[in-house]
Amino acid sequence: MSDEQIKLFQKLWDIANILRGKMDASEFKNYILGFIFYKFLSLKLETYLNEQLQNDGVTYQEAYTDVSIREDLKEEALTTLGYFIEPEFLFSSILVLAAQKEDILATLEKALKNIEDSTLGSESADDFDGLFGDVDLTSKKLGSSEAERNRAISEVLLKLDEISFDVDSAHIDILGDAYEYLIGEFASSAGKKAGEFYTPQQVSKILASIVTLGRPNIKTVYDPCCGSGSLLLRVKKQLEQIRGKGETSDLGVHFSGQELTATTYNLGRMNMLLHGVKYSDFDIVQGDTLENPQHLEKKFDAVVANPPFSANWNADSLKLDDERFSAYGRLAPKTKADFAFVQHMIHHLSESGTMAVVLPHGVLFRGASELAIRQFLIEERNYLDAVIGLPSNLFYGTSIPTAILVFKKCRENPTDILFIDASKEFEKRKTQNFLTDTHIAKILATYENREQIEKYSYVASLEEIRENEYNLNIPRYVDTFEAEEEIDIGGVALELKVLDVSEKSIDEKILKFCKELGIEMP
């Protein structure tokens, strides 16, 4: 991490703390992340149009005064960037009002709304619709009066103005990483509520590395529970690293995702755009993935997910007619949707694709319908490639241990399944456990080389899996038992004899003293 990144992270978090006393992290994140994104969109548009007008010797704001070219400017921005902002609604224009201590709330609210409205009828409309819906400038939590709310928001915007945002391609990753850092900090501060939409970066790195391993030409990536988009973006970064520098501007990769929660859905779209993913290169939609899937006809080269652990779902028997579930003959329990997400993801996995999903350990050994689904995946389809046990307490809001399950429809090693027990190797940081780069590298090397390491990994034949009745509990395959030190029975017996002799000698001395004193032996 560079000094530039560290300084930017700290400045942004300091600004976030302005609202900390007014509301909890799960609420004020909407304002801070929304305003950062608003500044980013303003600067990006102004920078782009200034560059287009450079040969004419005028700036965007100057050119906009010419009524005859306004529509051309808007069309150019919509085609390339996907949105448009009139000069009076730019971040810089709002700042002028804030610096003069004027009321900015009405103008700011109109500015955010106009960004969304500018896309109506264009290809980017879905990506910007309701994007700032969670930035409620009338909330009493910002202040009991309009004047108090105005002061609070003005202070945040003025502080943001003190931070230089570079929106060119060379610096976009720094700003994007800072945004991702803030999302992680909000998740840490807010606990479970925020943790629902955030996968720790070290876990994301493992998933992204696995699905891209040996596959630099991936064209499509999917996350059915995409949250803030961190997993999709981690795959993007992994592909950039694999392909080398110079590929970041146009990867030729399309990212798809679905998210249930409206607030997190908004955050995911912001996050994609802020990381330089063009509006036409991603398709993130809102809705219940299991009940109302939005990408049913599509297959993907890479599928990643961190679904909500053991969630409730509508396990209606009619779903056995759903092509995602019908072949299995059984549905996941209504109080544990883990395997329903697995079945959904496998439906979307291309024949040559790789899928990696984080799940609670219960999916490895629970019986009834989950056992039937496990058996089908292993025996009938032979899709399961690896099981990787992770340490407990990695995720915000839950301390349970988790496992990564890797699936492939065309496996390079169809006669066995790799088990890795990485649960004992982690670093303790405050109240969370953390995987360092060394821990991650060991997991990935073990997976790639498919090697057996004593007390760490084991390659189990399918016959062994059958003998264990499709129970995938990791200790059945990776023996991490530490034998106790061997006891020298003869030595212990000798010590006991010595103690017995010593005890008799002491008793004789005590008896002698008692006789001299004329008292009974105790």
SVG drawing of the C-alpha trace seen along z (x, -y; Angstrom):
<svg xmlns="http://www.w3.org/2000/svg" viewBox="-46 -34 59 84">
<polyline fill="none" stroke="black" stroke-width="0.4" points="0.0,0.0 1.5,-3.3 1.8,-6.4 -0.6,-8.2 -3.2,-5.5 -2.7,-5.6 -3.1,-9.3 -6.2,-9.3 -7.8,-6.5 -7.2,-8.4 -8.5,-11.7 -11.7,-10.1 -12.3,-8.3 -11.7,-11.5 -14.5,-13.1 -16.8,-10.2 -16.3,-10.8 -18.0,-14.2 -21.3,-12.3 -20.3,-9.6 -21.9,-11.3 -25.2,-11.9 -26.0,-8.3 -24.4,-4.8 -22.1,-3.6 -24.8,-1.7 -26.6,-5.0 -23.9,-7.7 -22.1,-5.5 -24.9,-6.3 -24.0,-10.0 -20.2,-9.8 -20.0,-7.2 -22.8,-9.0 -21.0,-12.4 -17.6,-10.8 -19.3,-9.3 -21.0,-12.6 -17.7,-14.4 -16.2,-11.7 -18.9,-11.9 -18.6,-15.7 -14.9,-15.7 -14.9,-12.9 -17.5,-14.6 -15.8,-18.0 -12.4,-16.6 -13.7,-14.6 -15.6,-17.4 -12.7,-19.9 -10.4,-17.5 -12.9,-17.2 -13.1,-21.0 -9.4,-21.6 -8.8,-22.3 -11.6,-24.9 -9.8,-26.8 -12.9,-26.7 -13.8,-24.8 -17.0,-22.8 -18.6,-25.5 -17.8,-28.2 -19.0,-26.1 -22.3,-25.4 -23.3,-29.1 -23.7,-28.5 -27.2,-27.2 -26.7,-25.8 -24.2,-23.1 -25.7,-22.1 -27.4,-19.1 -24.2,-18.0 -22.3,-18.2 -25.0,-16.2 -25.1,-13.5 -21.3,-13.2 -21.3,-12.7 -24.1,-10.2 -22.6,-8.1 -19.2,-7.9 -19.8,-8.3 -23.5,-7.3 -24.6,-10.5 -24.7,-14.3 -24.4,-17.1 -25.3,-20.7 -22.6,-23.2 -24.8,-24.6 -25.1,-21.1 -21.4,-20.2 -19.7,-19.5 -17.6,-22.6 -20.7,-24.8 -22.3,-23.5 -19.1,-24.2 -19.2,-27.8 -22.6,-28.0 -21.4,-26.0 -18.3,-28.3 -20.6,-31.3 -22.7,-29.5 -25.8,-29.5 -28.5,-26.9 -27.3,-24.1 -29.7,-21.3 -32.4,-22.1 -29.8,-22.6 -27.8,-19.5 -30.9,-17.4 -31.8,-18.6 -28.3,-18.0 -28.3,-14.3 -31.8,-13.8 -30.7,-15.4 -27.8,-13.0 -30.3,-10.1 -32.8,-11.8 -30.1,-12.7 -29.9,-9.0 -33.6,-8.4 -34.1,-6.9 -30.4,-6.0 -28.6,-2.7 -27.3,-3.6 -30.7,-4.3 -30.8,-1.1 -27.4,-1.7 -28.2,-5.2 -31.9,-4.7 -32.3,-5.6 -28.6,-5.7 -28.7,-8.4 -32.0,-7.2 -30.4,-6.6 -28.9,-10.1 -31.8,-11.6 -31.0,-15.3 -34.2,-15.8 -33.3,-13.2 -33.6,-14.5 -30.5,-12.5 -28.5,-15.1 -29.9,-17.8 -33.2,-18.8 -33.5,-21.9 -32.8,-22.6 -30.0,-25.0 -28.3,-22.2 -28.6,-19.8 -27.2,-22.4 -24.2,-23.0 -23.4,-19.3 -23.7,-18.6 -21.7,-21.7 -18.9,-20.7 -18.7,-17.3 -18.6,-18.7 -16.0,-21.4 -13.8,-18.7 -14.1,-16.6 -13.0,-19.5 -9.7,-19.5 -8.9,-16.1 -7.5,-15.9 -9.4,-13.3 -7.5,-12.1 -10.0,-10.6 -7.6,-9.7 -6.9,-6.1 -3.5,-6.2 -5.0,-7.1 -8.5,-5.5 -7.4,-2.4 -6.1,-4.5 -9.5,-6.3 -11.4,-3.0 -9.3,-1.3 -10.0,-4.1 -13.7,-3.7 -13.4,0.0 -11.4,-0.7 -14.3,-2.9 -16.8,-0.2 -14.7,2.2 -14.4,-0.3 -18.1,-0.8 -18.6,2.9 -16.2,3.2 -17.9,0.4 -21.4,1.4 -21.0,5.1 -23.5,7.6 -25.7,5.2 -22.9,3.9 -21.1,7.2 -24.0,8.6 -22.8,6.8 -19.0,7.0 -16.6,9.9 -13.2,9.3 -10.6,8.5 -8.4,11.5 -11.3,13.9 -12.2,12.1 -8.6,12.5 -8.7,16.3 -12.0,16.7 -10.9,14.4 -7.5,16.2 -9.2,19.6 -11.7,18.7 -9.1,17.0 -6.3,19.6 -5.0,20.5 -7.9,18.7 -6.7,15.2 -9.3,15.0 -12.4,14.9 -15.2,12.8 -18.0,13.0 -18.2,12.9 -21.2,13.4 -22.0,12.9 -25.6,13.8 -25.3,12.1 -23.0,9.2 -23.5,6.8 -21.2,3.8 -19.6,5.5 -16.3,6.2 -16.0,9.7 -16.6,8.8 -14.1,6.0 -11.5,8.4 -11.9,10.6 -11.4,7.5 -8.2,6.7 -7.0,10.3 -7.5,10.3 -5.7,7.0 -2.7,8.4 -2.8,11.6 -2.9,9.7 -0.4,7.1 -0.4,3.4 -2.2,1.5 -5.2,3.8 -7.1,1.9 -8.9,-0.5 -10.7,2.2 -10.6,5.7 -13.3,6.9 -15.0,8.5 -18.7,8.2 -19.7,8.3 -23.1,9.4 -24.7,9.4 -27.9,9.4 -28.5,7.9 -31.5,8.0 -31.1,5.0 -31.8,1.6 -29.1,-0.3 -26.4,2.2 -27.6,2.5 -27.0,-1.3 -23.6,-1.0 -22.6,1.9 -23.4,-0.2 -21.5,-3.2 -18.5,-1.0 -18.4,0.4 -18.4,-3.0 -16.0,-4.4 -13.5,-1.6 -13.6,-2.6 -16.0,0.1 -18.0,-1.4 -21.8,-1.3 -22.0,0.9 -19.6,3.5 -21.7,4.3 -25.3,5.4 -26.2,5.3 -29.9,5.7 -32.0,5.7 -34.1,8.5 -34.2,11.9 -31.9,14.2 -33.6,17.4 -37.2,16.1 -36.8,13.7 -33.5,14.5 -32.6,11.9 -29.9,13.7 -31.5,17.1 -30.6,17.4 -26.9,16.6 -23.9,18.7 -20.7,17.3 -17.0,18.2 -16.4,17.3 -19.0,17.4 -18.2,16.2 -20.3,15.6 -20.5,15.1 -24.3,15.8 -26.0,15.0 -25.2,18.0 -28.1,20.4 -30.8,17.9 -34.5,18.7 -36.1,19.2 -39.3,20.2 -38.6,23.9 -41.9,24.5 -42.2,27.9 -43.2,26.3 -39.5,25.3 -38.8,28.9 -40.1,27.8 -37.4,25.0 -34.5,26.1 -32.1,24.8 -33.3,27.5 -35.3,30.1 -32.4,32.5 -31.5,33.0 -34.9,34.2 -34.5,32.4 -34.6,28.8 -32.4,27.2 -34.2,26.9 -36.4,23.8 -34.3,22.5 -30.9,23.2 -30.7,21.9 -27.0,22.6 -27.4,25.4 -30.1,23.5 -27.5,20.8 -25.1,23.5 -27.6,25.0 -28.5,21.6 -24.8,20.8 -24.1,24.2 -27.0,23.5 -25.2,20.3 -21.7,21.9 -20.5,22.4 -19.1,25.8 -15.5,24.6 -16.1,22.2 -14.9,22.2 -17.1,21.4 -16.0,20.6 -18.5,20.0 -18.1,19.3 -20.5,21.3 -20.9,22.3 -19.4,25.7 -22.9,27.3 -23.2,27.8 -20.3,30.3 -22.0,32.8 -25.7,32.0 -28.0,34.9 -31.5,35.2 -32.0,33.2 -28.5,31.6 -26.9,35.0 -28.9,35.9 -27.7,32.7 -24.1,33.4 -24.3,36.9 -25.8,35.8 -23.1,33.1 -20.3,35.6 -21.7,38.9 -24.0,37.9 -22.3,34.8 -18.7,34.9 -18.6,31.1 -16.9,30.7 -13.2,29.9 -12.0,28.7 -13.1,27.9 -11.0,25.2 -11.6,24.7 -11.1,21.1 -10.4,19.8 -13.3,18.7 -14.1,15.0 -13.0,13.7 -16.3,12.1 -17.9,9.1 -20.9,10.0 -20.3,13.7 -17.5,15.8 -18.4,19.1 -15.8,21.0 -16.5,21.1 -15.4,23.1 -14.8,22.3 -16.3,24.9 -14.8,25.0 -16.9,26.4 -16.1,27.2 -18.2,28.9 -15.1,30.1 -12.6,31.0 -8.9,31.6 -8.8,34.1 -12.1,36.0 -11.1,38.9 -10.5,37.0 -11.4,34.0 -8.8,31.8 -9.3,30.9 -7.4,28.0 -7.6,27.2 -6.4,23.6 -8.4,23.0 -5.4,22.9 -3.3,20.4 -4.2,16.8 -3.2,13.5 -5.2,12.0 -6.1,8.4 -8.2,6.7 -11.4,8.6 -11.1,10.2 -8.9,12.9 -7.0,12.0 -5.4,14.0 -2.0,12.5 -0.6,12.6 1.6,15.6 -1.5,17.5 -3.3,16.7 -0.3,17.7 -0.1,21.1 -3.8,21.8 -3.5,20.9 -0.2,22.8 -1.7,25.9 -4.8,25.6 -2.9,25.0 -0.4,27.8 -3.0,30.1 -0.5,31.3 -0.8,33.2 0.8,31.5 0.7,33.2 -1.9,31.8 -2.9,29.2 -4.2,30.8 -5.3,34.2 -6.4,35.4 -9.3,37.8 -10.4,40.3 -14.0,40.5 -14.1,44.0 -13.1,42.5 -15.9,39.9 -18.3,42.8 -17.0,44.7 -17.6,41.6 -21.2,41.5 -20.6,38.1 -19.7,36.5 -17.2,33.7 -16.3,32.7 -12.7,31.7 -11.3,33.5 -12.4,36.8 -9.7,36.2 -7.1,33.9 -5.8,35.2 -4.8,32.2 -4.7,34.2 -1.7,33.4 -0.6,36.5 0.2,36.1 3.7,36.6 4.4,40.4 4.3,41.3 7.2,43.4 5.2,45.8 8.3,47.3 9.6,43.9 6.3,42.9 6.2,46.1 9.7,45.5 8.8,41.9 5.7,43.2 8.0,45.7 10.4,42.9 7.4,40.7 6.1,43.6 9.4,44.2 9.7,40.4 6.1,40.3 6.9,43.2 10.0,41.4 8.1,38.2 5.3,40.1 8.0,41.7 9.4,38.3 6.0,36.8 5.2,39.8 8.5,39.4 7.7,35.7 4.2,36.4 5.4,39.0 7.9,36.4 5.1,33.9 2.7,36.4 0.1,35.9 -1.7,38.3 -0.5,38.7 -2.7,36.5"/>
</svg>
